[in-house]
């Protein structure tokens, strides 16, 4: 049986999570462990969920950028519209 060590986490003060992670790592490599297939399936599901979360975060960031861009464009158009309105009223001889 081969023992693999998980990657070291930045916070080494958490002893219990490290022990649990090591136990799971050993169980994953042991071919006689009865729940190995379930653990593998769960790992795959976690990876898929993580991928979906990253995609959603990327989409959220893109939508925020688009929203910001549209708000800026709308503000610029309102200002331009107001300037044109002022010029038109001025050319017609109306006072503001």
C-alpha positions, 0 to 999 in steps of 0.5 A: 500500500502506498501512502500519499500526503495531501498538499500542505495547507497554508494554515498549519494550526488546524490539526483535525482537518489535516488528520482527516485529509490524511485519512481520506488520502490513505483510504483513496489509495487503498484498493480494499477500502469498501467506500473507495468508489463512493469517495471517487464519485464524490471527488468528481462531483466536487470538481464539477461543482467547483468548475461550475462555481468558477464559471458562474463567478466569471459570468457574474464578473462579466455581467458586472463589467457590462452593467458598469459599461452600460451605466457609463454610456447611459450617463454620457448619452444623457449628458449629450442629450442635455447639451443638445437640448440646451443648444436647441433651446438657445437657438430658438431664443428660449431662456433657461 
